[in-house]
């Protein structure tokens, strides 16, 4: 049976992996917006985003990811990532696209990773004694 320190190390390691995985995936998404391959341009044109707007979305994504992966700015980064991905989910749902599943999973992984790394994150949900 594992002791508390081993469990704690595993929790921190899994949390770190998830936080950095989300950061990398968001940066890859931003890179696609900067590169603007035809498939991405077509998809975002249908959503009403073209040219400079697509580049701006990429800048937002990189900024959110960087703030999220830095430990001392992670709480603000989690808010930024949540806002950005929430907007992505709303945009896809508003256009009747199943692609909303991707940002939703990424958002869940961001929160799970942040919670595993920083268990006090959800302090307000604890019962009052």
N, C-alpha and C positions, 0 to 999 in steps of 0.2 A: 504494500500500500504506500502511496506517495505521501510525503510530508508536505506541510504548508509551503515551505520555501521552494520545493520542486514545482508544486502547482502554480505558485506565483511566477516562477521563471518561465514556465510553459505559457501561462497566460500572457505575460509580457512579450514573449517571442511571437506568439500567434497574433497578438495585437499589432506588433511592429510590422509583421509580414503583411497583414491586411491594410494597414495605413499606407505603407509604401507601395503595395500593389495598386491601391486606388489612385495614389499619386501618379504612378507610371501610366495607368490606363487613361487618366484624364489628360496627361501630357501627350500621349499618343493620339487621343481624340483631337487635341489642339493642333498637333502636327498635321493631321489630315485637313484641318480647316485652313492652315497656312499653305499647304501644298496644292489644295483645291483640285484633286483629281475629278474627272468628269462625273463619276458616280456620286461623289459627295456634293458637287455643285448642283447636280440635278435634284438630289434629295432635299437639299436645303432651299433650292429655288421654289419647290413645292410648298415649303413652310414659310416662304416670304423673306428668306435671307439670301442675299447675293453680295458678291464683291467685297466691299469694305465692311459690310455687316458681318460677313463670314470671318474676316480677319479679326474684327473686334471680338467676336465670340471666342476665337482662339486665344487672344490676349487675356480675356477674362478667365478662360480655363487654366491657362498656365499660371496666372496670378493666384487663383484659388488653390491650385495644387501645391504651389510653393509654400503658401501660408499654412496649408494643412500638414505638410510633411515636417515642417520645422517644429520641434517639440514645444518651445516656449510660445508659439503663436497658434498652436493646434486648435484651441477652443474657438478662436476667431475663424480659423480655416475651416473648421467643421460647420460653422454657421454659413460661411461663404459657399462651401461645396453644397450644403443642403439647399441654399437658395438657388444656386445655379442649376443643380440637378432637378429641383422642384419645378423650376421654369421649363426645363427640357421635358419633364414628364407632362406638364400641363400643355405644352405646345403639341406634343405627339398625340395626347388624348384629344385635344381640341380639333385635330385634323383626322381623327379616327384611325390612327396608326398603332399597330401593335408594337412598334419600336419603343414605346414608353417603357416596356419591360426592361430594356438595357439600363437606362438611367436609374430605374427603381432598384435594380439589383445592386448597382454601383453605390447608390445612396445607403442601402442596407448594409453593405460591406464597410462603408466608411464609418457608420455609426457603431457597428459591431467592433471594428478594429479600435476605434477611439475608446469605446467602453472597456474592452479588454485591457487596453494599455493604461487607461485612467478610470478605474472602477468608480471613483467618486463623481464621475460625469453625470450620473443620473440621480444625484443626491436628493432631489426634490420628490422622487417617486418612492422614497423609503417611508415606511409607516412611522408616524409620530407616536412615541411611547410616553 
